């Protein structure tokens, strides 16, 4: 089944680049060149509502790691050379249980880095995996906290091997203006302005026996960085199912009652489930239309009028107004910018 496309807010692209930008004239690579080589038009960074495709985001992340030979993207004073995550993941081989695996992750990380430590925390019936900043000069970089939580939460959830649910994410900085984009990346209660950044889960998970072997770790690493930096829609199961049904029904856009019937739920039950995932049917529909539009503009020459009809709009003008509301820019302008970079050449059509 063709999966619904995913797009990423431009704020996360800016965040990814912020460690390099902080180096100023000493920046080790040309940022605009890197953006263009990843198919991301540099002018998009000036549009706060702009978004990039998941493929562009992963391509940029991988390209930066390779050119910098640094998996921490210049956020730390000592590079995390390529292969650091692989070394950390492999250090868990032979661990008897999840708790021992986490301690090995933290210990191996400490051999590679002095600026911060990974620490195992306890709070009543919850266990946490947190980031202890040792070098105060790096602690103000929000994306560093986001990146560490994102990557190591995904590694932890995968190592656990079951349904490890995040009960809470703490962030050691104030609520940022782009926090609306956090819900799909950090699937749990979010708290800002905390003493340290950490992810919390049920402490009983620490006793879970470990079953991941060398072959499984190779598969996990082969799928990175996409599997550790992209949103996982499955972490919001009902929302993901709604998106999949809407995608299946395209170009006929199913209504709320149709989707509820497909899920064997009443309309009110579906609405309640979506509310618990902090979303709504209309929001999911608009997000999918936005994501399809962005990918279609980047991968095809479909006329705007035809794309408007494909997305369920009455006419091209209505689509263009919606696109500007979604992204802050016009669809034609977005298409021209992506075409200028050659950025849509390798993207799959939605």
Buried (B, 14 or more C-beta within 10 A) or exposed (E): EEEBBBBBBBBBBBBBBBBBEBEEEEBEBEBEEBBBBBBBBBBBBEBEBBBBBBBBBBBBBBBBBEBBEBBBBBBBEEBBBEEBBBBBBBBBBEBEEBBBBBBBBBEBBBEBBEBBBBBBBEEEEBBBBBBBBEEEEBBEBBBBBBBBBBBBBBBBBBBBBEEBEBBBBBBBBEEBEBBEBBBBBBBBEBBBEBEBBBBBBEBEBBEBEBEBEEEBBEEBBEEBBBBBBBBBBEBBEBBBBBBBBBBEBBEEBBEBEBBBBBBEBEBEEBBEBBEEBEBBBEEBBBBBBBBBBBBBBBBBEBEBEEBBBBBBBEEBEEBBEBBBEBBBBBBEBBBEBBBEBEBBEEBEEB
